[in-house]
Each structure stands twice: as structure tokens, then as C-alpha cells.
């Protein structure tokens, strides 16, 4: 009985001493283009690339601002 209790304590101690998972990291990148089609193509390509690499991806489409087309691709692990 004592041996089983000692084994349980050792296993429990090992579980409690295990490091916690690392915090999620977030990234983002702006994509631009001289036309809406160029911007959308660049954003879509980047989003597909990051998704293929295993990231969770958010692709915000392009909008016109300050005389350029710009969009945002965000990803996290």
C-alpha cells in the first residue's frame, strides 16, 4: 500500500512539474497593391501559404485608403 502511494506521489509530482504550454503567438502582415486585384492576389497567396504551414489564418480583404489598396493577413500558432 505504501509503495503504491509513493508511486502515485512520484507520478503526480512529475505531472505538476511539467512546463505549461507556451502562449499563443500572433502575427500580422499588411499586403498592398496598385489595384484591388493585385492586393487581393497578394493577400490570398500569403494566407494560403501560412495556412499550408499549419497556422490559423485570418485574411481581411483589401480596401482603398491613402491612394493605395491595402489588406491584412493575420495568423497564430
C-alpha positions as CSV (number, residue, x, y, z in Angstrom):
1,X,0.0,0.0,0.0
2,X,2.8,2.4,0.9
3,X,4.6,1.5,-2.3
4,X,1.5,2.3,-4.4
5,X,1.0,5.6,-2.6
6,X,4.7,6.5,-3.2
7,X,4.4,5.7,-6.9
8,X,1.3,7.9,-7.1
9,X,3.0,10.8,-5.5
10,X,6.0,10.5,-7.9
11,X,3.7,10.4,-10.9
12,X,1.6,13.3,-9.6
13,X,4.8,15.3,-8.9
14,X,6.0,14.7,-12.4
15,X,2.8,15.9,-13.9
16,X,2.7,19.1,-11.8
17,X,6.3,19.9,-12.6
18,X,5.8,19.6,-16.4
19,X,6.0,23.0,-18.1
20,X,2.8,24.7,-19.2
21,X,2.3,25.1,-22.9
22,X,3.7,28.2,-24.5
23,X,1.4,31.1,-25.0
24,X,-0.1,31.6,-28.4
25,X,1.8,33.9,-30.7
26,X,0.1,36.3,-33.1
27,X,1.5,37.8,-36.3
28,X,0.1,40.1,-38.9
29,X,1.3,41.5,-42.2
30,X,-0.1,44.2,-44.4
31,X,-0.4,43.5,-48.1
32,X,-0.7,46.2,-50.8
33,X,-1.2,46.6,-54.5
34,X,-1.7,49.2,-57.1
35,X,-5.1,47.7,-58.0
36,X,-7.6,45.8,-55.9
37,X,-6.9,42.6,-57.9
38,X,-3.2,42.8,-57.1
39,X,-3.8,43.4,-53.5
40,X,-6.4,40.5,-53.2
41,X,-4.0,38.2,-55.0
42,X,-1.1,39.0,-52.7
43,X,-3.3,38.6,-49.6
44,X,-4.8,35.4,-50.7
45,X,-1.4,33.9,-51.6
46,X,0.1,34.9,-48.2
47,X,-3.0,33.5,-46.4
48,X,-2.8,30.2,-48.3
49,X,1.0,29.9,-47.6
50,X,0.5,30.4,-43.9
51,X,-2.4,28.0,-43.8
52,X,-0.2,25.4,-45.5
53,X,2.5,26.0,-42.9
54,X,-0.1,25.0,-40.2
55,X,-1.1,28.4,-38.9
56,X,-4.6,29.5,-38.1
57,X,-5.2,32.3,-40.6
58,X,-7.5,35.4,-40.8
59,X,-7.5,37.2,-44.2
60,X,-9.1,40.7,-44.2
61,X,-9.8,41.7,-47.8
62,X,-8.4,44.8,-49.4
63,X,-9.7,48.3,-49.2
64,X,-8.7,51.6,-50.7
65,X,-7.1,54.1,-48.4
66,X,-4.5,56.8,-48.8
67,X,-4.2,56.3,-52.5
68,X,-3.4,52.6,-52.3
69,X,-5.1,49.2,-51.9
70,X,-4.2,47.5,-48.6
71,X,-5.3,44.5,-46.7
72,X,-4.3,42.5,-43.6
73,X,-3.4,38.9,-43.1
74,X,-3.2,37.7,-39.5
75,X,-2.0,34.3,-38.3
76,X,-1.4,32.5,-35.0
77,X,0.1,29.2,-33.9
